[in-house]
Amino acid sequence: MPIKWNETLAVGVAEIDKQHQEIFNRMGQLLEACSKGQGKDAVKPMIDFLEAYVGEHFRDEEKLQKNSGYPGYVQHKALHTEYLQNIANLRQQLAQHGPTLPFVITVNKTVVDWLTSHISKVDKELGTYLQSKR
């Protein structure tokens, strides 16, 4: 199943939407690699990307929240921290068991499901708040 960012996932803040698009583009690359039987080779670079880029994305979002006085900052940051721990857990699983097919499927599900849900609920609320402050 292809994954693509679309306008229904837009939060209305250009820098956040651009970063979300990049995450979805990368996940699409992993899914494409999986469809070609190359998922095992692509999963470690995806974990590396997630730790680095998503961590940076969360810091950027949290900075916007703090600078704007966003009332949901503490809860939003806690969700980010939890997600980064999930990524760290995925890295640990990869180190212990290698890039098995079930692991690649777990990475896809963890990233896609969480991110889609997070954007649709939590980030859209943030986007509405930030737009009201501009």
N, CA, C and O atoms as a MOPAC input file, in Angstrom:
PM7 MOZYME 1SCF
protein

 N      0.84700 1    -1.17300 1     0.00000 1
 C      0.00000 1     0.00000 1     0.00000 1
 C      0.89100 1     1.23500 1     0.00000 1
 O      1.66600 1     1.43300 1     0.93600 1
 N      0.79400 1     2.06800 1    -1.03400 1
 C      1.62400 1     3.26300 1    -1.07300 1
 C      1.18700 1     4.26400 1    -0.01200 1
 O      0.01300 1     4.35700 1     0.34500 1
 N      2.16000 1     4.99900 1     0.47300 1
 C      1.85400 1     6.04700 1     1.44300 1
 C      2.32500 1     7.36500 1     0.86400 1
 O      3.46100 1     7.49500 1     0.40900 1
 N      1.45000 1     8.32000 1     0.89100 1
 C      1.79600 1     9.64800 1     0.39100 1
 C      1.15400 1    10.68100 1     1.28500 1
 O      0.04000 1    10.50700 1     1.77800 1
 N      1.87800 1    11.75200 1     1.48000 1
 C      1.31900 1    12.89500 1     2.18400 1
 C      0.28400 1    13.50600 1     1.25100 1
 O      0.47400 1    13.53200 1     0.03500 1
 N     -0.80000 1    13.99200 1     1.81700 1
 C     -1.80100 1    14.68000 1     1.00500 1
 C     -2.35800 1    15.84800 1     1.80900 1
 O     -2.08300 1    15.98400 1     3.00100 1
 N     -3.12800 1    16.66900 1     1.15700 1
 C     -3.62600 1    17.90600 1     1.77100 1
 C     -4.48600 1    17.67200 1     3.00800 1
 O     -4.61400 1    18.56600 1     3.84400 1
 N     -5.07200 1    16.49500 1     3.13800 1
 C     -5.86200 1    16.23700 1     4.35200 1
 C     -4.96900 1    16.17600 1     5.58800 1
 O     -5.45600 1    16.28100 1     6.71300 1
 N     -3.65700 1    16.00500 1     5.38000 1
 C     -2.70300 1    15.97000 1     6.49100 1
 C     -2.06100 1    17.33200 1     6.75200 1
 O     -1.25600 1    17.47100 1     7.67300 1
 N     -2.40900 1    18.32900 1     5.95500 1
 C     -1.83800 1    19.66300 1     6.13600 1
 C     -2.30700 1    20.26000 1     7.45500 1
 O     -3.48600 1    20.18900 1     7.80400 1
 N     -1.35400 1    20.85300 1     8.18400 1
 C     -1.70600 1    21.51900 1     9.44000 1
 C     -1.78100 1    23.02800 1     9.25100 1
 O     -2.18100 1    23.75200 1    10.16400 1
 N     -1.39700 1    23.50700 1     8.06600 1
 C     -1.50500 1    24.92700 1     7.77600 1
 C     -0.31700 1    25.75900 1     8.20500 1
 O     -0.37900 1    26.98800 1     8.19300 1
 N      0.76500 1    25.10100 1     8.58500 1
 C      2.00400 1    25.79500 1     8.94300 1
 C      3.07100 1    25.23200 1     8.00600 1
 O      3.43700 1    24.06000 1     8.09800 1
 N      3.56300 1    26.08200 1     7.10400 1
 C      4.40700 1    25.61300 1     6.00000 1
 C      5.59600 1    24.78700 1     6.46000 1
 O      5.87000 1    23.73100 1     5.88900 1
 N      6.31100 1    25.25100 1     7.48800 1
 C      7.51400 1    24.51900 1     7.88900 1
 C      7.18500 1    23.13900 1     8.45900 1
 O      7.94300 1    22.19000 1     8.25900 1
 N      6.07800 1    23.02600 1     9.15400 1
 C      5.66400 1    21.72500 1     9.69800 1
 C      5.19600 1    20.81800 1     8.56200 1
 O      5.57600 1    19.64900 1     8.50300 1
 N      4.37700 1    21.35400 1     7.66700 1
 C      3.88200 1    20.54600 1     6.55200 1
 C      5.02800 1    20.04900 1     5.67700 1
 O      5.00600 1    18.90600 1     5.22200 1
 N      6.01900 1    20.88800 1     5.43900 1
 C      7.16200 1    20.48600 1     4.61700 1
 C      7.90900 1    19.32300 1     5.27000 1
 O      8.29400 1    18.37000 1     4.59200 1
 N      8.11200 1    19.40200 1     6.57100 1
 C      8.80700 1    18.32100 1     7.27000 1
 C      7.97300 1    17.04000 1     7.26500 1
 O      8.51500 1    15.95000 1     7.08100 1
 N      6.67600 1    17.16300 1     7.46200 1
 C      5.81300 1    15.97600 1     7.39800 1
 C      5.89900 1    15.33100 1     6.01400 1
 O      5.95200 1    14.10700 1     5.89600 1
 N      5.91200 1    16.15700 1     4.97600 1
 C      6.00700 1    15.63200 1     3.61700 1
 C      7.29000 1    14.82500 1     3.43700 1
 O      7.27400 1    13.76400 1     2.81400 1
 N      8.39300 1    15.32100 1     3.97600 1
 C      9.67200 1    14.61200 1     3.85000 1
 C      9.61200 1    13.25800 1     4.55500 1
 O     10.11300 1    12.26300 1     4.03100 1
 N      9.01100 1    13.21600 1     5.72200 1
 C      8.88800 1    11.94200 1     6.44800 1
 C      8.05100 1    10.96300 1     5.62500 1
 O      8.41100 1     9.79200 1     5.50100 1
 N      6.95000 1    11.43100 1     5.06800 1
 C      6.11400 1    10.55500 1     4.24900 1
 C      6.84200 1    10.11800 1     2.98200 1
 O      6.70300 1     8.97100 1     2.55700 1
 N      7.61800 1    11.01900 1     2.37300 1
 C      8.39400 1    10.63900 1     1.18900 1
 C      9.35700 1     9.50700 1     1.52300 1
 O      9.48200 1     8.54500 1     0.76500 1
 N     10.03200 1     9.62600 1     2.65300 1
 C     10.97900 1     8.58400 1     3.06300 1
 C     10.27500 1     7.26700 1     3.35900 1
 O     10.78000 1     6.19900 1     3.01200 1
 N      9.12400 1     7.33600 1     3.99100 1
 C      8.38200 1     6.10500 1     4.25100 1
 C      7.93300 1     5.47500 1     2.93600 1
 O      7.92600 1     4.25200 1     2.79500 1
 N      7.56300 1     6.30800 1     1.98800 1
 C      7.20400 1     5.79200 1     0.66700 1
 C      8.36800 1     5.06100 1     0.01900 1
 O      8.17800 1     4.03700 1    -0.63600 1
 N      9.58300 1     5.59400 1     0.20400 1
 C     10.76900 1     4.93500 1    -0.33300 1
 C     10.98200 1     3.57000 1     0.31900 1
 O     11.34400 1     2.60400 1    -0.35200 1
 N     10.75400 1     3.49800 1     1.63000 1
 C     10.89300 1     2.21400 1     2.31900 1
 C      9.85000 1     1.22300 1     1.80400 1
 O     10.16800 1     0.06200 1     1.54600 1
 N      8.62100 1     1.67500 1     1.65600 1
 C      7.57400 1     0.78300 1     1.15600 1
 C      7.86400 1     0.32800 1    -0.27200 1
 O      7.60100 1    -0.81900 1    -0.63300 1
 N      8.40600 1     1.23100 1    -1.07200 1
 C      8.77100 1     0.85800 1    -2.44200 1
 C      9.88100 1    -0.18500 1    -2.42500 1
 O      9.84300 1    -1.15500 1    -3.18100 1
 N     10.86700 1     0.02100 1    -1.56000 1
 C     11.94400 1    -0.96300 1    -1.43000 1
 C     11.37900 1    -2.31600 1    -0.99900 1
 O     11.80900 1    -3.36100 1    -1.49000 1
 N     10.42600 1    -2.29000 1    -0.09000 1
 C      9.79100 1    -3.53600 1     0.36800 1
 C      9.09000 1    -4.24200 1    -0.78600 1
 O      9.16600 1    -5.46400 1    -0.91200 1
 N      8.41000 1    -3.47300 1    -1.62300 1
 C      7.67700 1    -4.08100 1    -2.73600 1
 C      8.62400 1    -4.71200 1    -3.75500 1
 O      8.21700 1    -5.56800 1    -4.54000 1
 N      9.89300 1    -4.28700 1    -3.74100 1
 C     10.90000 1    -4.84800 1    -4.64400 1
 C     11.74400 1    -5.91200 1    -3.95100 1
 O     12.72400 1    -6.40200 1    -4.51200 1
 N     11.35500 1    -6.26500 1    -2.72500 1
 C     12.11300 1    -7.27000 1    -1.98500 1
 C     13.39000 1    -6.73500 1    -1.36600 1
 O     14.27300 1    -7.51100 1    -1.00100 1
 N     13.50000 1    -5.40200 1    -1.24200 1
 C     14.71500 1    -4.78000 1    -0.71700 1
 C     14.49100 1    -4.09800 1     0.62900 1
 O     15.30600 1    -3.28200 1     1.05700 1
 N     13.39600 1    -4.42900 1     1.29100 1
 C     13.05500 1    -3.78100 1     2.55400 1
 C     14.08600 1    -3.99300 1     3.63900 1
 O     14.35200 1    -3.09400 1     4.43700 1
 N     14.67200 1    -5.18700 1     3.66900 1
 C     15.65700 1    -5.47500 1     4.71500 1
 C     16.87900 1    -4.56600 1     4.60200 1
 O     17.47200 1    -4.18000 1     5.60900 1
 N     17.25100 1    -4.22800 1     3.35900 1
 C     18.39700 1    -3.33700 1     3.15800 1
 C     18.05200 1    -1.88100 1     3.45100 1
 O     18.93000 1    -1.09100 1     3.79700 1
 N     16.79600 1    -1.53200 1     3.31800 1
 C     16.37700 1    -0.13300 1     3.46300 1
 C     15.98100 1     0.24300 1     4.88300 1
 O     15.87200 1     1.42900 1     5.19400 1
 N     15.76200 1    -0.73900 1     5.75000 1
 C     15.18800 1    -0.42700 1     7.05900 1
 C     16.18400 1     0.26200 1     7.99200 1
 O     15.78600 1     1.16600 1     8.72800 1
 N     17.45700 1    -0.12600 1     7.99200 1
 C     18.41100 1     0.54200 1     8.88500 1
 C     18.57400 1     2.01600 1     8.51500 1
 O     18.52900 1     2.86700 1     9.40400 1
 N     18.76200 1     2.35000 1     7.22800 1
 C     18.80700 1     3.77900 1     6.88800 1
 C     17.53600 1     4.52600 1     7.29000 1
 O     17.59600 1     5.70800 1     7.62900 1
 N     16.38500 1     3.84600 1     7.25500 1
 C     15.14000 1     4.49400 1     7.67300 1
 C     15.16800 1     4.78100 1     9.17000 1
 O     14.75900 1     5.86000 1     9.59700 1
 N     15.63800 1     3.84300 1     9.96200 1
 C     15.73700 1     4.06900 1    11.40900 1
 C     16.69200 1     5.22800 1    11.68200 1
 O     16.41100 1     6.08000 1    12.52500 1
 N     17.82500 1     5.26200 1    10.96900 1
 C     18.77700 1     6.37200 1    11.12400 1
 C     18.09600 1     7.70100 1    10.80900 1
 O     18.22900 1     8.67000 1    11.55600 1
 N     17.36900 1     7.73600 1     9.69800 1
 C     16.65800 1     8.94300 1     9.29600 1
 C     15.64300 1     9.35400 1    10.35200 1
 O     15.56900 1    10.52200 1    10.73400 1
 N     14.86700 1     8.39300 1    10.81700 1
 C     13.83000 1     8.71000 1    11.80100 1
 C     14.42500 1     9.31400 1    13.06000 1
 O     13.91100 1    10.30400 1    13.57900 1
 N     15.49300 1     8.73200 1    13.54800 1
 C     16.10000 1     9.27500 1    14.76700 1
 C     16.59100 1    10.70200 1    14.55100 1
 O     16.36600 1    11.57600 1    15.38800 1
 N     17.25400 1    10.93100 1    13.43900 1
 C     17.82800 1    12.25400 1    13.19500 1
 C     16.76800 1    13.27000 1    12.76600 1
 O     16.60500 1    14.30700 1    13.40900 1
 N     16.06300 1    12.97900 1    11.70200 1
 C     15.15700 1    13.96400 1    11.12100 1
 C     13.91800 1    14.18400 1    11.97000 1
 O     13.50600 1    15.32300 1    12.19100 1
 N     13.32200 1    13.10000 1    12.44500 1
 C     12.11800 1    13.25600 1    13.25600 1
 C     12.46000 1    13.94500 1    14.57100 1
 O     11.67800 1    14.75000 1    15.07600 1
 N     13.63200 1    13.62900 1    15.12700 1
 C     14.06900 1    14.33700 1    16.33200 1
 C     14.18500 1    15.83500 1    16.08500 1
 O     13.75200 1    16.64400 1    16.90600 1
 N     14.77200 1    16.19800 1    14.94700 1
 C     14.89300 1    17.61700 1    14.57900 1
 C     13.51400 1    18.23600 1    14.35200 1
 O     13.24500 1    19.35400 1    14.79000 1
 N     12.65700 1    17.50600 1    13.67200 1
 C     11.29600 1    17.98800 1    13.41400 1
 C     10.56800 1    18.25900 1    14.73100 1
 O      9.92200 1    19.29600 1    14.88500 1
 N     10.67100 1    17.34100 1    15.66400 1
 C     10.00800 1    17.53200 1    16.95800 1
 C     10.56900 1    18.75500 1    17.67700 1
 O      9.81300 1    19.52900 1    18.26500 1
 N     11.87700 1    18.93200 1    17.63500 1
 C     12.47000 1    20.12400 1    18.27500 1
 C     11.94200 1    21.40000 1    17.62800 1
 O     11.64600 1    22.37300 1    18.32200 1
 N     11.82400 1    21.39800 1    16.30700 1
 C     11.29000 1    22.57200 1    15.60700 1
 C      9.84600 1    22.84700 1    16.02300 1
 O      9.47900 1    23.98900 1    16.29800 1
 N      9.03600 1    21.79800 1    16.06800 1
 C      7.63600 1    21.95500 1    16.48600 1
 C      7.55600 1    22.48300 1    17.91700 1
 O      6.77700 1    23.38800 1    18.21700 1
 N      8.36600 1    21.90800 1    18.78400 1
 C      8.33100 1    22.30400 1    20.19600 1
 C      8.79600 1    23.74700 1    20.37700 1
 O      8.29600 1    24.45700 1    21.25000 1
 N      9.73800 1    24.17500 1    19.56700 1
 C     10.18000 1    25.57400 1    19.62700 1
 C      9.03600 1    26.50300 1    19.22100 1
 O      8.80600 1    27.52900 1    19.86200 1
 N      8.32300 1    26.14200 1    18.15900 1
 C      7.16200 1    26.94000 1    17.75000 1
 C      6.12300 1    26.99000 1    18.86800 1
 O      5.52200 1    28.03300 1    19.12200 1
 N      5.92100 1    25.86800 1    19.52200 1
 C      4.94200 1    25.80500 1    20.60800 1
 C      5.35300 1    26.71100 1    21.77000 1
 O      4.54400 1    27.48600 1    22.28000 1
 N      6.60200 1    26.60600 1    22.17500 1
 C      7.07400 1    27.41600 1    23.30700 1
 C      7.01800 1    28.90200 1    22.97300 1
 O      6.55900 1    29.71500 1    23.77500 1
 N      7.49100 1    29.24400 1    21.78200 1
 C      7.53900 1    30.65500 1    21.39100 1
 C      6.15600 1    31.27900 1    21.24200 1
 O      6.00300 1    32.49300 1    21.37300 1
 N      5.15700 1    30.45500 1    20.96900 1
 C      3.79900 1    30.97600 1    20.78200 1
 C      2.95100 1    30.86800 1    22.04500 1
 O      1.81700 1    31.34800 1    22.07500 1
 N      3.49300 1    30.24200 1    23.08400 1
 C      2.72000 1    30.05400 1    24.30900 1
 C      1.63500 1    28.99900 1    24.17100 1
 O      0.59900 1    29.08300 1    24.83000 1
 N      1.86600 1    28.00900 1    23.31800 1
 C      0.86800 1    26.96700 1    23.06100 1
 C      0.49700 1    26.25200 1    24.35700 1
 O      1.37600 1    25.72100 1    25.03500 1
 N     -0.78700 1    26.22800 1    24.71300 1
 C     -1.19500 1    25.64300 1    25.99800 1
 C     -1.03800 1    24.12300 1    26.06600 1
 O     -1.00100 1    23.56400 1    27.16300 1
 N     -0.94500 1    23.45000 1    24.93300 1
 C     -0.79300 1    21.99600 1    24.93400 1
 C      0.64300 1    21.52700 1    24.82300 1
 O      0.90000 1    20.35700 1    24.53700 1
 N      1.58900 1    22.44100 1    25.05100 1
 C      3.01200 1    22.13100 1    24.85600 1
 C      3.47200 1    20.91300 1    25.65100 1
 O      4.09300 1    20.01700 1    25.08000 1
 N      3.19200 1    20.85400 1    26.92500 1
 C      3.70700 1    19.77400 1    27.77800 1
 C      3.20100 1    18.41400 1    27.28200 1
 O      3.97300 1    17.46100 1    27.17800 1
 N      1.92100 1    18.33400 1    26.98200 1
 C      1.35100 1    17.07500 1    26.50900 1
 C      1.90700 1    16.69200 1    25.13200 1
 O      2.19100 1    15.52300 1    24.86800 1
 N      2.05400 1    17.68400 1    24.27000 1
 C      2.55700 1    17.43600 1    22.92200 1
 C      3.99800 1    16.94000 1    22.99000 1
 O      4.36800 1    15.98200 1    22.31200 1
 N      4.80000 1    17.59700 1    23.80900 1
 C      6.19700 1    17.19000 1    23.97600 1
 C      6.27700 1    15.76600 1    24.52100 1
 O      7.14500 1    14.99800 1    24.10600 1
 N      5.39200 1    15.40500 1    25.43800 1
 C      5.38800 1    14.04800 1    26.00100 1
 C      5.10900 1    13.00900 1    24.90800 1
 O      5.70000 1    11.92900 1    24.91300 1
 N      4.22100 1    13.33100 1    23.98200 1
 C      3.94600 1    12.42100 1    22.86500 1
 C      5.17400 1    12.26500 1    21.97800 1
 O      5.47300 1    11.16500 1    21.51100 1
 N      5.87700 1    13.35400 1    21.74800 1
 C      7.10900 1    13.29400 1    20.96100 1
 C      8.14800 1    12.41800 1    21.65900 1
 O      8.79400 1    11.58500 1    21.02300 1
 N      8.30300 1    12.60900 1    22.95300 1
 C      9.27300 1    11.82600 1    23.71800 1
 C      8.93700 1    10.34000 1    23.64000 1
 O      9.82200 1     9.50300 1    23.45900 1
 N      7.66900 1    10.02700 1    23.77500 1
 C      7.22200 1     8.62900 1    23.68900 1
 C      7.52900 1     8.04200 1    22.31300 1
 O      7.97500 1     6.90000 1    22.20600 1
 N      7.28900 1     8.82500 1    21.26500 1
 C      7.54000 1     8.33000 1    19.91600 1
 C      9.02700 1     8.10400 1    19.68200 1
 O      9.41700 1     7.10200 1    19.08200 1
 N      9.85500 1     9.02600 1    20.15000 1
 C     11.29900 1     8.84500 1    19.99400 1
 C     11.76600 1     7.60300 1    20.74500 1
 O     12.69700 1     6.92900 1    20.30200 1
 N     11.14000 1     7.29400 1    21.86300 1
 C     11.46500 1     6.06200 1    22.58500 1
 C     11.05700 1     4.84300 1    21.75600 1
 O     11.75800 1     3.83100 1    21.74400 1
 N      9.93500 1     4.94400 1    21.07200 1
 C      9.52000 1     3.85100 1    20.18100 1
 C     10.55300 1     3.62100 1    19.08000 1
 O     10.84900 1     2.47800 1    18.73200 1
 N     11.09800 1     4.70400 1    18.53200 1
 C     12.12400 1     4.58800 1    17.49600 1
 C     13.38600 1     3.95700 1    18.08600 1
 O     14.00800 1     3.10500 1    17.45200 1
 N     13.76400 1     4.37200 1    19.29500 1
 C     14.92700 1     3.76900 1    19.96300 1
 C     14.69500 1     2.27400 1    20.19200 1
 O     15.61500 1     1.47000 1    20.04500 1
 N     13.47400 1     1.91000 1    20.54800 1
 C     13.13900 1     0.49000 1    20.72700 1
 C     13.25900 1    -0.27500 1    19.41000 1
 O     13.72100 1    -1.41500 1    19.38500 1
 N     12.83900 1     0.36300 1    18.31900 1
 C     12.97800 1    -0.26800 1    17.00900 1
 C     14.45000 1    -0.49100 1    16.67900 1
 O     14.81800 1    -1.54200 1    16.15500 1
 N     15.28500 1     0.48600 1    16.98100 1
 C     16.72200 1     0.33100 1    16.72600 1
 C     17.27500 1    -0.84600 1    17.52900 1
 O     18.07100 1    -1.63300 1    17.01800 1
 N     16.85300 1    -0.96200 1    18.77800 1
 C     17.31300 1    -2.05800 1    19.63100 1
 C     16.84800 1    -3.41100 1    19.06300 1
 O     17.61600 1    -4.37300 1    19.03800 1
 N     15.61300 1    -3.47300 1    18.61900 1
 C     15.10400 1    -4.70900 1    18.00900 1
 C     15.89300 1    -5.06300 1    16.75400 1
 O     16.19800 1    -6.22900 1    16.50800 1
 N     16.21800 1    -4.04600 1    15.96500 1
 C     17.00100 1    -4.26800 1    14.75200 1
 C     18.36800 1    -4.83600 1    15.10400 1
 O     18.83800 1    -5.77300 1    14.45900 1
 N     19.00900 1    -4.27300 1    16.12400 1
 C     20.32900 1    -4.74800 1    16.53900 1
 C     20.26800 1    -6.19100 1    17.05400 1
 O     21.18400 1    -6.97900 1    16.81800 1
 N     19.20200 1    -6.52300 1    17.74600 1
 C     19.08300 1    -7.85700 1    18.34300 1
 C     18.68800 1    -8.93000 1    17.33700 1
 O     19.20900 1   -10.04500 1    17.38200 1
 N     17.77300 1    -8.60200 1    16.43400 1
 C     17.18900 1    -9.62800 1    15.57400 1
 C     17.46400 1    -9.44000 1    14.08800 1
 O     17.15500 1   -10.32000 1    13.28400 1
 N     18.03700 1    -8.31100 1    13.72200 1
 C     18.28200 1    -8.04500 1    12.31400 1
 C     17.02300 1    -7.58500 1    11.59500 1
 O     15.94300 1    -7.52300 1    12.18300 1
 N     17.17700 1    -7.26300 1    10.31600 1
 C     16.06000 1    -6.71300 1     9.54200 1
 C     15.14800 1    -7.80300 1     8.97300 1
 O     15.11000 1    -8.02100 1     7.76200 1
 N     14.43000 1    -8.47000 1     9.84100 1
 C     13.49700 1    -9.50800 1     9.39600 1
 C     12.28900 1    -8.86700 1     8.72100 1
 O     12.02500 1    -7.68000 1     8.90800 1
 N     11.57300 1    -9.63700 1     7.95400 1
 C     10.36700 1    -9.11500 1     7.30600 1
 C      9.34100 1    -8.63100 1     8.32700 1
 O      8.78000 1    -7.55000 1     8.14400 1
 N      9.07100 1    -9.38900 1     9.40100 1
 C      8.13700 1    -8.86900 1    10.40600 1
 C      8.60800 1    -7.54200 1    11.01300 1
 O      7.79300 1    -6.68100 1    11.34200 1
 N      9.91900 1    -7.38600 1    11.15700 1
 C     10.44100 1    -6.13100 1    11.69600 1
 C     10.17400 1    -4.97700 1    10.73400 1
 O      9.74300 1    -3.90300 1    11.15300 1
 N     10.42700 1    -5.19600 1     9.45600 1
 C     10.18400 1    -4.15200 1     8.45300 1
 C      8.70900 1    -3.75100 1     8.47000 1
 O      8.38300 1    -2.56700 1     8.37700 1
 N      7.82800 1    -4.72800 1     8.58800 1
 C      6.39000 1    -4.44400 1     8.66500 1
 C      6.07300 1    -3.63300 1     9.92000 1
 O      5.27100 1    -2.70100 1     9.87400 1
 N      6.70100 1    -3.98800 1    11.03400 1
 C      6.49900 1    -3.24400 1    12.28600 1
 C      6.95500 1    -1.80000 1    12.14800 1
 O      6.27700 1    -0.88800 1    12.62000 1
 N      8.09700 1    -1.58300 1    11.50700 1
 C      8.58600 1    -0.21100 1    11.29500 1
 C      7.56000 1     0.57900 1    10.48800 1
 O      7.19900 1     1.69600 1    10.85900 1
 N      7.09700 1     0.00400 1     9.39900 1
 C      6.09800 1     0.69100 1     8.57000 1
 C      4.86700 1     1.04600 1     9.38600 1
 O      4.39500 1     2.18200 1     9.35600 1
 N      4.35400 1     0.06800 1    10.11100 1
 C      3.13400 1     0.28400 1    10.88300 1
 C      3.35900 1     1.32000 1    11.97800 1
 O      2.53600 1     2.21600 1    12.16300 1
 N      4.45300 1     1.20600 1    12.69400 1
 C      4.74600 1     2.13900 1    13.78300 1
 C      4.82400 1     3.56700 1    13.26400 1
 O      4.21000 1     4.47500 1    13.82400 1
 N      5.57100 1     3.75500 1    12.21000 1
 C      5.78500 1     5.10500 1    11.69300 1
 C      4.52800 1     5.65300 1    11.03600 1
 O      4.08800 1     6.75500 1    11.36500 1
 N      3.95600 1     4.91100 1    10.12800 1
 C      2.82000 1     5.41000 1     9.35300 1
 C      1.59300 1     5.61900 1    10.23500 1
 O      0.98000 1     6.68600 1    10.20700 1
 N      1.23800 1     4.61100 1    11.00800 1
 C      0.03200 1     4.72400 1    11.83300 1
 C      0.16000 1     5.83200 1    12.86200 1
 O     -0.75200 1     6.64300 1    13.02500 1
 N      1.28400 1     5.86900 1    13.55400 1
 C      1.45200 1     6.88300 1    14.59200 1
 C      1.46600 1     8.27200 1    13.97700 1
 O      0.77400 1     9.17400 1    14.45000 1
 N      2.25000 1     8.44400 1    12.92800 1
 C      2.38800 1     9.77100 1    12.33700 1
 C      1.05900 1    10.26900 1    11.77600 1
 O      0.69500 1    11.42700 1    11.98200 1
 N      0.34500 1     9.41800 1    11.08100 1
 C     -0.94700 1     9.82000 1    10.52800 1
 C     -1.91000 1    10.22200 1    11.63600 1
 O     -2.58800 1    11.24400 1    11.53400 1
 N     -1.97000 1     9.43000 1    12.68000 1
 C     -2.85000 1     9.74000 1    13.81100 1
 C     -2.41500 1    11.02500 1    14.51100 1
 O     -3.24700 1    11.87500 1    14.83000 1
 N     -1.11400 1    11.16300 1    14.74800 1
 C     -0.57900 1    12.33900 1    15.44300 1
 C     -0.86600 1    13.61900 1    14.65100 1
 O     -1.30400 1    14.62100 1    15.21600 1
 N     -0.61600 1    13.57400 1    13.35200 1
 C     -0.87000 1    14.75500 1    12.52200 1
 C     -2.36000 1    15.08000 1    12.51500 1
 O     -2.75100 1    16.23100 1    12.71100 1
 N     -3.18300 1    14.06600 1    12.28800 1
 C     -4.62700 1    14.28200 1    12.14300 1
 C     -5.27200 1    14.86100 1    13.39300 1
 O     -6.24700 1    15.60700 1    13.30600 1
 N     -4.73500 1    14.52300 1    14.53900 1
 C     -5.34000 1    14.98200 1    15.79100 1
 C     -4.51900 1    16.09400 1    16.43300 1
 O     -4.97300 1    17.23400 1    16.52700 1
 N     -3.33600 1    15.76600 1    16.86500 1
 C     -2.54100 1    16.66300 1    17.71200 1
 C     -1.93100 1    17.81800 1    16.91600 1
 O     -2.03600 1    18.97600 1    17.32300 1
 N     -1.29600 1    17.50800 1    15.78500 1
 C     -0.64000 1    18.57200 1    15.02300 1
 C     -1.63900 1    19.51800 1    14.36800 1
 O     -1.35200 1    20.70400 1    14.21200 1
 N     -2.79200 1    19.01700 1    13.98900 1
 C     -3.80900 1    19.91800 1    13.41700 1
 C     -4.28200 1    20.92600 1    14.46100 1
 O     -4.51500 1    22.09000 1    14.13400 1
 N     -4.42300 1    20.49500 1    15.69800 1
 C     -4.77700 1    21.43500 1    16.77300 1
 C     -3.69000 1    22.49000 1    16.92600 1
 O     -3.98000 1    23.67700 1    17.07300 1
 N     -2.44200 1    22.04800 1    16.89000 1
 C     -1.32200 1    22.98400 1    16.96500 1
 C     -1.36500 1    23.94800 1    15.78500 1
 O     -1.19500 1    25.15400 1    15.96400 1
 N     -1.59000 1    23.43000 1    14.58600 1
 C     -1.64400 1    24.27900 1    13.40200 1
 C     -2.71900 1    25.34300 1    13.50400 1
 O     -2.49200 1    26.50100 1    13.15400 1
 N     -3.88500 1    24.95200 1    13.98100 1
 C     -4.97900 1    25.91300 1    14.15900 1
 C     -4.57300 1    27.00000 1    15.14400 1
 O     -4.82400 1    28.18300 1    14.91000 1
 N     -3.95400 1    26.60300 1    16.22900 1
 C     -3.50600 1    27.56400 1    17.24100 1
 C     -2.45700 1    28.51200 1    16.65100 1
 O     -2.55900 1    29.72700 1    16.81900 1
 N     -1.45300 1    27.96500 1    15.96300 1
 C     -0.39200 1    28.80700 1    15.40700 1
 C     -0.94000 1    29.76600 1    14.35700 1
 O     -0.50600 1    30.91500 1    14.28600 1
 N     -1.88100 1    29.31300 1    13.54600 1
 C     -2.48400 1    30.19700 1    12.54700 1
 C     -3.23600 1    31.33800 1    13.21300 1
 O     -3.25300 1    32.45600 1    12.69700 1
 N     -3.84900 1    31.07000 1    14.34100 1
 C     -4.59800 1    32.12200 1    15.04100 1
 C     -3.66800 1    33.17600 1    15.63800 1
 O     -4.09800 1    34.29000 1    15.93600 1
 N     -2.40100 1    32.82600 1    15.81000 1
 C     -1.42400 1    33.74900 1    16.39500 1
 C     -0.71300 1    34.59000 1    15.34400 1
 O      0.01000 1    35.52600 1    15.68600 1
 N     -0.91000 1    34.26700 1    14.07400 1
 C     -0.18900 1    34.99700 1    13.01500 1
 C     -0.99000 1    36.15000 1    12.50300 1
 O     -0.53700 1    36.87000 1    11.61300 1

